[in-house]
Amino acid sequence: MAEFGFNEHHQNEAINYMRFARSKRLLRLKTIDSCFEELKDSRLVEETFTVDEVREMLDGLQAVVRGEVEMELINTAHTNVLLLRQLFSQAEKFYLRLQSDISELENRELLEQVAEFEKTDFKTTDKINQETSKPKLAPLNEGGVSELLNKEIARLQEENDKLKTRLRTLESQAMSALDERTRAERALKDLQKVQGEKQEINSLEDTVAALREDYERSLSANAMSQKDLQENLISAKHELLRVQEQLALAEKELDKKFQQTAAYRNMKEILTKKNEQIKEIRKRLQRYEPNE
C-alpha cells in the first residue's frame, strides 16, 4: 500500500480497519442470506402461487433486506465517525489540525487501488505482528522536524500561559466592573424607590388637600344651609303666629256677629229657661229625697 504514502505502522492500522469492516460486512451478508433461506423454508412450501402471493412474499423480503442494509449503512457511518474521533483526539494532543477532502471519498481510481490491495496484499497481513495495546498516534521522530515541532509547542504553551494570565486579569477586571455595576444598579434602584415613595407622598398630600378643601366646602355649604333653614323656620313661626292671631280675631268677630243675630238671642232665651227648669227640678228632688 506504498502508493498511498503510508508507513508500515499506518499501513497495519489500515489493514486492521479493513479486517474489521470485512467481518462486519460478512456478518451482514449472512443475515441477508438467512432472510432468503427463511422465506424459502416458511413460504415456498406449495408448488403454485398466485401473483398476489408472490408479490406479498417479495414485498416482505424487500422490507427485511432493506432494513438490514439500511442498518449496516448507518452502523458503518457511525463507525467511521468513531474512527475519526480517535484520530482527531490524538492529533489535538500535539496541537495538530487534521483536514479531510470529502470529494476524494468518491475517487474511483483510489477506490480501485483499495479494492486491489484488499485482494492481494491483504492476504499477507497475517505475518505482521499485531500490537496488543490500544493503538495510539505515534509522535514524529524525524530529527529536525521533531525539534521544530517541540519548539513550536513550547512557544505555543508559553503564549497560552500568557493568554491565560491575561484572561485571569481580564476576568478580575470584569468581576470588579460587574461588582461596581451591581452596586450602581442597587443605588439606582434605591434612588428610584425613594423617588417613587416621594412621589407617592406628594400624591397623598395632594389627595388630603383636595379632601380637606372638599370638606371645608361641604362645611361651608352645610353652615349656609343650616342658616337658611333657621331663617325659614323663624319665618314659618312668625307666619304661624300671624295666622293664629288672624284666626282668633276671625273667631271673635264671628262670635260677635253670631251673638247679634235673632237665632242666637232665641237660643239664649231657650237655654236660660231650660236652666231654670233644671234648677226647679233639682229643688223638687231634694225635697223628696233629703238623704241624697
C-alpha positions in Angstrom: 0.0 0.0 0.0 3.0 2.2 -0.6 1.1 4.1 -3.3 -1.0 5.7 -0.5 2.1 7.1 1.1 1.7 5.1 4.4 4.5 4.0 6.6 4.4 0.4 7.9 2.6 1.4 11.2 -0.2 3.3 9.4 -0.5 0.5 6.9 -1.1 -2.0 9.7 -3.7 0.3 11.1 -5.4 0.5 7.7 -5.3 -3.3 7.5 -6.9 -3.7 10.9 -9.7 -1.4 10.0 -10.3 -3.2 6.7 -10.3 -6.5 8.5 -12.9 -5.1 11.0 -15.0 -3.8 8.1 -14.8 -7.1 6.2 -16.0 -9.1 9.3 -19.0 -6.7 9.7 -19.8 -7.0 6.0 -19.7 -10.8 6.0 -21.9 -10.9 9.1 -24.5 -8.7 7.5 -24.4 -10.7 4.3 -25.0 -13.9 6.3 -28.0 -12.1 7.8 -29.4 -11.3 4.4 -28.8 -14.8 3.2 -30.7 -16.1 6.2 -33.6 -13.8 5.3 -33.9 -15.6 1.9 -33.5 -19.0 3.5 -36.2 -18.3 6.0 -38.5 -17.2 3.1 -37.8 -20.4 1.2 -38.4 -22.6 4.3 -41.5 -20.9 5.6 -43.4 -19.8 2.4 -42.2 -21.8 -0.5 -44.0 -25.0 0.6 -46.5 -25.1 -2.3 -46.0 -25.8 -6.0 -48.0 -23.0 -7.3 -48.6 -19.4 -6.1 -50.8 -16.6 -7.2 -49.5 -13.3 -8.4 -50.7 -11.6 -5.2 -49.0 -14.2 -3.0 -45.7 -13.8 -4.9 -46.0 -10.0 -4.6 -46.7 -10.3 -0.9 -43.6 -12.5 -0.4 -41.4 -10.2 -2.4 -42.6 -7.1 -0.6 -42.0 -8.7 2.8 -38.5 -9.9 1.7 -37.8 -6.4 0.3 -38.7 -4.8 3.6 -36.5 -7.1 5.6 -33.5 -6.8 3.3 -33.9 -3.0 3.1 -33.9 -2.8 6.9 -30.8 -4.9 7.1 -28.9 -2.9 4.5 -30.0 0.4 6.0 -28.9 -0.7 9.4 -25.5 -1.7 8.1 -25.0 1.6 6.2 -25.9 3.6 9.3 -23.6 1.5 11.5 -20.8 1.9 9.0 -21.2 5.7 9.0 -21.2 5.8 12.8 -18.2 3.5 13.0 -16.3 5.9 10.6 -17.2 8.8 12.9 -15.7 7.0 15.9 -12.6 6.2 13.9 -12.2 9.9 13.0 -12.8 10.8 16.6 -9.8 8.7 17.7 -7.5 10.3 15.0 -8.6 13.8 15.9 -8.2 13.3 19.6 -4.6 12.0 19.1 -3.8 14.9 16.7 -5.1 17.5 19.2 -2.7 16.3 21.8 0.1 17.6 19.6 -1.8 20.8 18.6 -2.4 19.5 15.1 -5.4 20.2 13.0 -6.3 17.5 10.5 -8.2 18.2 7.3 -10.2 15.9 5.0 -11.3 16.2 1.4 -14.8 14.6 1.2 -14.6 14.6 -2.6 -11.7 12.1 -2.5 -14.0 9.6 -1.0 -15.6 9.1 -4.4 -12.3 9.0 -6.3 -12.8 5.8 -8.5 -9.1 5.4 -9.0 -8.3 5.4 -5.3 -11.3 3.1 -4.6 -9.9 0.6 -7.2 -6.5 0.7 -5.6 -8.1 -0.1 -2.2 -10.0 -3.0 -3.8 -6.8 -4.3 -5.4 -5.0 -4.0 -2.1 -7.7 -6.0 -0.4 -7.4 -8.8 -3.0 -3.6 -9.1 -2.9 -1.7 -7.5 0.0 -4.5 -8.1 2.5 -3.9 -11.9 2.4 -0.3 -11.5 3.5 -1.0 -9.4 6.6 -1.3 -12.4 8.9 2.5 -12.4 9.1 2.5 -8.9 10.7 2.6 -8.9 14.5 -0.4 -7.1 15.9 0.1 -4.7 18.8 -1.7 -5.9 21.9 -2.1 -2.4 23.4 -4.6 0.1 22.1 -3.2 1.9 19.1 -2.0 5.5 19.5 -0.8 8.0 17.1 3.0 7.9 17.3 4.8 11.2 17.7 7.1 12.5 15.0 10.8 11.5 15.4 12.4 12.8 12.3 15.2 14.7 13.9 14.9 18.4 12.9 11.2 18.2 12.3 10.6 16.9 15.8 12.8 19.6 17.3 11.0 22.3 15.4 7.7 20.9 16.5 8.8 20.8 20.1 9.9 24.4 19.9 6.6 25.4 18.3 4.8 23.5 21.1 6.9 25.2 23.7 6.2 28.6 22.1 2.5 27.9 21.9 2.4 26.8 25.5 4.2 30.0 26.6 1.8 32.0 24.6 -1.0 30.1 26.0 0.2 30.8 29.6 0.4 34.4 28.8 -3.1 34.4 27.4 -4.3 32.6 30.5 -2.6 35.2 32.7 -4.2 37.9 30.6 -7.5 36.1 30.7 -7.3 35.9 34.5 -6.5 39.7 34.7 -9.4 40.5 32.4 -11.7 38.2 34.4 -10.7 40.0 37.6 -11.3 43.4 35.9 -14.6 42.1 34.6 -15.6 40.9 38.0 -14.7 44.3 39.6 -16.6 46.1 36.9 -19.5 43.7 37.4 -19.5 44.4 41.1 -19.3 48.1 40.5 -22.2 47.8 38.1 -24.2 45.8 40.6 -23.6 48.4 43.3 -24.6 51.2 40.9 -27.7 49.4 39.9 -28.6 48.8 43.5 -28.0 52.5 44.3 -30.1 53.4 41.3 -32.9 51.2 42.4 -32.8 52.6 45.9 -32.9 56.2 44.4 -35.8 55.2 42.2 -37.5 53.7 45.2 -37.0 56.9 47.3 -38.3 59.0 44.3 -41.2 56.7 44.0 -42.0 57.0 47.7 -41.6 60.8 47.5 -44.0 60.9 44.5 -46.4 58.7 46.4 -46.2 61.0 49.4 -46.8 64.1 47.2 -49.8 62.3 45.6 -51.2 61.5 49.1 -50.6 65.1 50.2 -52.5 66.4 47.2 -55.3 63.9 47.9 -55.5 65.0 51.5 -55.5 68.7 50.5 -58.3 68.0 48.0 -60.3 66.1 50.6 -59.8 68.9 53.1 -60.9 71.5 50.6 -64.0 69.4 49.8 -64.7 69.0 53.5 -64.4 72.8 54.1 -66.7 73.5 51.1 -69.1 70.9 52.5 -69.0 72.5 56.0 -69.5 76.0 54.5 -72.4 74.7 52.4 -73.9 73.0 55.4 -73.5 76.1 57.5 -75.2 78.2 54.9 -77.9 75.6 54.5 -78.5 75.5 58.3 -78.7 79.3 58.5 -81.2 79.2 55.7 -83.2 76.5 57.5 -83.2 78.5 60.7 -84.3 81.7 58.9 -87.0 79.7 57.1 -88.1 78.2 60.5 -88.3 81.6 62.1 -90.3 82.9 59.2 -92.6 80.0 59.4 -93.2 80.5 63.1 -93.9 84.2 62.5 -96.3 83.3 59.8 -98.0 80.7 62.0 -98.4 83.2 64.9 -99.8 85.7 62.4 -102.3 83.2 61.0 -103.3 82.1 64.6 -103.8 85.7 65.5 -105.9 86.3 62.4 -107.9 83.1 63.2 -108.6 84.3 66.8 -109.7 87.6 65.6 -111.9 86.0 63.0 -113.4 83.7 65.7 -114.1 86.7 67.9 -115.6 88.6 65.1 -117.7 85.6 64.2 -118.9 85.2 67.8 -119.7 88.8 67.9 -121.7 88.6 64.7 -123.5 85.4 65.8 -124.5 87.0 69.1 -126.1 89.8 67.3 -128.4 87.5 65.3 -132.1 86.7 66.3 -131.4 83.0 66.4 -128.7 83.5 68.9 -131.0 85.5 71.1 -133.8 83.0 70.9 -131.4 80.2 71.6 -130.0 82.1 74.6 -133.6 82.6 76.0 -134.4 78.9 75.5 -131.1 77.9 77.3 -132.0 80.3 80.1 -135.4 78.8 80.5 -134.1 75.3 80.4 -131.5 76.1 83.1 -134.3 77.5 85.3 -136.4 74.3 84.8 -133.4 72.2 85.7 -132.8 74.1 88.8 -136.5 73.7 89.8 -136.4 70.0 89.2 -133.3 69.7 91.3 -135.1 71.5 94.2 -138.0 69.2 94.0 -135.8 66.2 94.0 -134.1 67.5 97.1 -137.4 67.8 98.9 -138.4 64.2 98.1 -135.0 62.7 98.7 -133.4 64.6 101.5 -130.8 62.0 102.4 -129.4 62.1 99.0 
